[in-house]
Amino acid sequence: MKKTKHSITFLAGRYIAHLLIEQLPSNLVFHNFHHTVNVVRGVRDIAKQLALSKTQKEILLLAAWFHDSGLIKVYKGHEIESQNLAKTFLQAANYTEEHLIQVLACIAATKMPQAPRNLLEEVICDADLYHLSLLDYCHLQALLRAEWQQVLGKPYTDSEWMKENIYFLTTHEYWTTYGKVVLQNSKELNIERYKELFENSALKTIISNR
């Protein structure tokens, strides 16, 4: 029976799945394997709409798989550790130096605040915040709130958290043409949902204090 040769992106995905599931701290309830899969999903969605080449898609998918892998070692500044893990893995797989440099640059571009320098970096930046456009955004933000409290010791009241999210949603801008149109439209729906939640929460507080 002929042995199937897997693609480098498949091997990277399998490696990251085991790495994050086995070594990621349990208090990272937002920046977990599910988030990484969402970023990969975002890359595939955006790359398809922008008609990127096979090589460009491969570079982006590798960056997406590895972009948060450094969280197994450190929270703040994890992008450098993510680059180191990607470099070690890809060099062991004899990945071309030219494309490796682009993968590492895409990982670096995900550091906040975002400042992409080319199209590939714009795509990975939009994919990293792809979840802003998803229907389960409110649930994902609740996980981020819990993570920040556990990891950073930053507790928020409901009012503080809603204000912070509304500010971020309304000031954030996608980079790619697809992001500016399609993802932005979905994100605006989430803005309205969040504002409604905030208004309802504020109203409940006023009523309860009477």
SULLINPE-V166776 format. One record per residue. SS is DSSP state (a for helix, b for strand, c for the rest). OMEGA is omega in radians with two decimals (none if undefined). D_FIRST is the distance of its C-alpha to the first C-alpha in whole Angstrom. Layout:
# SULLINPE-V166776
ss=SS omega=OMEGA d_first=D_FIRST
ss=SS omega=OMEGA d_first=D_FIRST
This chain:
# SULLINPE-V166776
ss=c omega=-3.10 d_first=0
ss=c omega=-3.13 d_first=4
ss=c omega=-3.13 d_first=6
ss=c omega=3.09 d_first=9
ss=c omega=-3.10 d_first=13
ss=c omega=3.11 d_first=15
ss=c omega=3.13 d_first=19
ss=a omega=3.13 d_first=22
ss=a omega=3.07 d_first=24
ss=a omega=-3.13 d_first=21
ss=a omega=3.11 d_first=21
ss=a omega=3.12 d_first=24
ss=a omega=3.13 d_first=25
ss=a omega=3.13 d_first=23
ss=a omega=-3.12 d_first=25
ss=a omega=3.10 d_first=28
ss=a omega=3.12 d_first=27
ss=a omega=-3.09 d_first=27
ss=a omega=-3.08 d_first=30
ss=a omega=-3.13 d_first=32
ss=a omega=-3.07 d_first=32
ss=a omega=-2.98 d_first=32
ss=a omega=-3.11 d_first=35
ss=c omega=3.10 d_first=37
ss=c omega=-3.04 d_first=40
ss=c omega=-3.13 d_first=41
ss=c omega=3.05 d_first=44
ss=c omega=-3.04 d_first=42
ss=c omega=3.04 d_first=42
ss=c omega=-3.13 d_first=42
ss=c omega=-3.11 d_first=40
ss=c omega=-3.11 d_first=37
ss=a omega=3.13 d_first=33
ss=a omega=3.11 d_first=34
ss=a omega=3.13 d_first=37
ss=a omega=3.11 d_first=34
ss=a omega=3.08 d_first=32
ss=a omega=3.12 d_first=35
ss=a omega=3.07 d_first=35
ss=a omega=3.09 d_first=32
ss=a omega=3.12 d_first=32
ss=a omega=3.10 d_first=36
ss=a omega=-3.12 d_first=34
ss=a omega=-3.13 d_first=32
ss=a omega=-3.09 d_first=35
ss=a omega=-3.12 d_first=37
ss=a omega=3.12 d_first=35
ss=a omega=-3.10 d_first=34
ss=a omega=-3.13 d_first=38
ss=c omega=3.11 d_first=38
ss=c omega=3.12 d_first=36
ss=c omega=-3.12 d_first=35
ss=c omega=3.13 d_first=32
ss=a omega=3.13 d_first=29
ss=a omega=3.11 d_first=30
ss=a omega=3.12 d_first=32
ss=a omega=3.14 d_first=30
ss=a omega=3.12 d_first=28
ss=a omega=-3.12 d_first=31
ss=a omega=-3.14 d_first=33
ss=a omega=3.10 d_first=30
ss=a omega=3.10 d_first=29
ss=a omega=3.14 d_first=33
ss=a omega=-3.14 d_first=33
ss=a omega=-3.03 d_first=30
ss=a omega=-2.89 d_first=32
ss=c omega=3.13 d_first=36
ss=c omega=-3.07 d_first=37
ss=a omega=-3.14 d_first=35
ss=a omega=3.12 d_first=38
ss=a omega=3.08 d_first=40
ss=a omega=-3.11 d_first=38
ss=c omega=-3.06 d_first=41
ss=c omega=-3.11 d_first=43
ss=c omega=3.14 d_first=45
ss=c omega=-3.12 d_first=47
ss=c omega=-3.08 d_first=46
ss=a omega=-3.09 d_first=42
ss=a omega=3.13 d_first=41
ss=a omega=3.10 d_first=42
ss=a omega=3.09 d_first=39
ss=a omega=3.10 d_first=37
ss=a omega=-3.13 d_first=37
ss=a omega=3.12 d_first=37
ss=a omega=3.12 d_first=33
ss=a omega=-3.12 d_first=32
ss=a omega=3.14 d_first=33
ss=a omega=-3.12 d_first=31
ss=a omega=-3.04 d_first=28
ss=a omega=3.07 d_first=28
ss=a omega=3.09 d_first=29
ss=a omega=3.12 d_first=27
ss=c omega=-3.14 d_first=24
ss=c omega=3.11 d_first=26
ss=c omega=-3.07 d_first=27
ss=c omega=-3.09 d_first=30
ss=a omega=-3.12 d_first=33
ss=a omega=-3.12 d_first=35
ss=a omega=3.09 d_first=33
ss=a omega=3.13 d_first=33
ss=a omega=3.13 d_first=37
ss=a omega=3.09 d_first=36
ss=a omega=-3.12 d_first=34
ss=a omega=3.11 d_first=37
ss=a omega=3.12 d_first=40
ss=a omega=3.10 d_first=38
ss=a omega=3.14 d_first=38
ss=a omega=-3.10 d_first=42
ss=a omega=-3.11 d_first=43
ss=c omega=3.13 d_first=42
ss=c omega=3.13 d_first=45
ss=c omega=-0.05 d_first=48
ss=c omega=-3.08 d_first=50
ss=c omega=3.09 d_first=48
ss=c omega=-3.11 d_first=49
ss=c omega=-3.08 d_first=46
ss=c omega=3.14 d_first=46
ss=c omega=-3.06 d_first=44
ss=a omega=-3.11 d_first=42
ss=a omega=3.12 d_first=39
ss=a omega=3.06 d_first=41
ss=a omega=-3.14 d_first=43
ss=a omega=-3.10 d_first=39
ss=a omega=3.09 d_first=38
ss=a omega=3.11 d_first=42
ss=a omega=3.13 d_first=42
ss=a omega=-3.14 d_first=39
ss=a omega=3.09 d_first=40
ss=c omega=3.09 d_first=43
ss=a omega=-3.08 d_first=41
ss=a omega=3.10 d_first=42
ss=a omega=-3.09 d_first=45
ss=a omega=-3.04 d_first=45
ss=c omega=-3.12 d_first=43
ss=c omega=-3.12 d_first=44
ss=c omega=3.13 d_first=44
ss=a omega=-3.09 d_first=46
ss=a omega=3.11 d_first=48
ss=a omega=-3.12 d_first=46
ss=a omega=3.11 d_first=44
ss=a omega=3.06 d_first=48
ss=a omega=3.10 d_first=49
ss=a omega=3.12 d_first=46
ss=a omega=3.11 d_first=47
ss=a omega=3.13 d_first=50
ss=a omega=-3.14 d_first=49
ss=a omega=-3.14 d_first=47
ss=a omega=3.12 d_first=50
ss=a omega=-3.10 d_first=52
ss=a omega=-3.03 d_first=50
ss=a omega=-3.04 d_first=49
ss=a omega=-3.10 d_first=52
ss=c omega=-3.11 d_first=55
ss=c omega=3.10 d_first=56
ss=c omega=3.10 d_first=57
ss=c omega=2.94 d_first=58
ss=c omega=3.11 d_first=60
ss=a omega=-3.12 d_first=59
ss=a omega=3.13 d_first=61
ss=a omega=-3.10 d_first=60
ss=a omega=3.14 d_first=57
ss=a omega=3.11 d_first=57
ss=a omega=-3.14 d_first=59
ss=a omega=-3.12 d_first=57
ss=a omega=3.13 d_first=54
ss=a omega=3.11 d_first=56
ss=a omega=-3.12 d_first=57
ss=a omega=-3.13 d_first=54
ss=a omega=-3.06 d_first=53
ss=a omega=3.13 d_first=56
ss=a omega=3.14 d_first=56
ss=c omega=3.07 d_first=52
ss=c omega=3.05 d_first=51
ss=c omega=-3.05 d_first=47
ss=c omega=-3.06 d_first=47
ss=c omega=3.11 d_first=45
ss=a omega=3.11 d_first=46
ss=a omega=3.13 d_first=43
ss=a omega=-3.10 d_first=45
ss=a omega=-3.10 d_first=48
ss=a omega=-3.01 d_first=48
ss=a omega=-3.11 d_first=45
ss=a omega=3.13 d_first=45
ss=a omega=3.13 d_first=48
ss=a omega=3.12 d_first=49
ss=a omega=3.13 d_first=47
ss=a omega=3.14 d_first=49
ss=a omega=3.05 d_first=52
ss=a omega=3.11 d_first=51
ss=a omega=3.08 d_first=51
ss=a omega=3.13 d_first=54
ss=a omega=3.11 d_first=56
ss=a omega=-3.11 d_first=54
ss=a omega=3.10 d_first=55
ss=a omega=3.12 d_first=58
ss=a omega=3.09 d_first=59
ss=a omega=-3.13 d_first=58
ss=a omega=-3.13 d_first=60
ss=a omega=3.12 d_first=63
ss=a omega=3.13 d_first=62
ss=a omega=3.13 d_first=62
ss=a omega=-3.14 d_first=65
ss=a omega=3.11 d_first=67
ss=a omega=-3.14 d_first=66
ss=a omega=3.14 d_first=67
ss=a omega=-3.12 d_first=71
ss=a omega=-3.09 d_first=71
ss=a omega=-3.13 d_first=70
ss=c omega=3.14 d_first=73
ss=c omega=none d_first=76
